[in-house]
């Protein structure tokens, strides 16, 4: 099935993807009959979002210490950084069905329990359990990623821009906090790498306690999938959007998983390396908020995609080879570029879809396949380091991924809709 000409889309149409779009009857909003309960609901969403990235960022800054303390090989370390990302791809497609079966609110509560338990178990110091716990936390994050944006669209339709901004800042804030604070807190509290990883269970525990009284009383309403989307997996444009999502995620998770070890290998201290990663992640907030508004006003997004991809590649190569005196400058540029490619990938899913049902299915395809593609990035970076004894060989990996991202962006940025159609189930 071929791509279709694009009909005009207004910025005010909204760019949030509704994971519940196929549900019949449509799910009811989360009860919040007073201003206080509505503020509590909004705060809960923000706190859940905060907990979706510390699992990745806290491991990154402690990885050299874990390898030194346990004798973990470079190959095993690569698999450890990759495992939660694979879970994002494997478990994300299950989210809409779980939301219909148990209700979005209760499913999110179950996800927070998984993140809490998985994060806490990483502090046991047992290596096999460290792998298992990372997978448990990754599965909870995968489903939450999908359901939380749909909950924001359903419960805060009138404040979608505000809530999306807070949601984005919370996700980046969680990652930046874990990257920047894990090593200093480990030095302050003692206890080694096990304490450093396990302490990120505390914010997960807090939001679980806050969310449980809101989610548990809500019995799921019987619903079913009332629509199906045909032709999506045979559409070339859908695959270009999927690969743009996957390739930009591969570069992002290389930064999340390996930038701190790269900088430590080049001579920066553990705390300073963590602060650099934290700055790069937090800077993403700016372009995450700006790029969607810019993208919807362009005739096509090919130039924007190419520009952001090339800026990402330049900043990542600079992290490998440029003088360390300019590392803060390159961290800001890296954050601007990667925040932009991430926001553009999400925007593509909406702009390339004719309706909310196609957008939900394209999002499932792009995240399901895309995160599996993304997992190859940090895995390959770690393996190259193990084989060569240096991160410098990763430059060829960065260049290859950057070129592929440019090619995917040239396709995904075309002013077309995917050639899939929504059909009611009989």
PyMOL commands that set and color helices and strands:
alter all, ss='L'
color gray80, all
select helices_A, chain A and resi 11-13+35-50+54-70+74-92+95-102+104-124+127-155+157-189+192-198+201-215+232-234+236-265+270-295+302-321+324-351+356-388+394-412
alter helices_A, ss='H'
color red, helices_A
select strands_A, chain A and resi 4-5+23-24+224-225+227-230+416-417+421-424
alter strands_A, ss='S'
color yellow, strands_A
deselect
rebuild
show_as cartoon
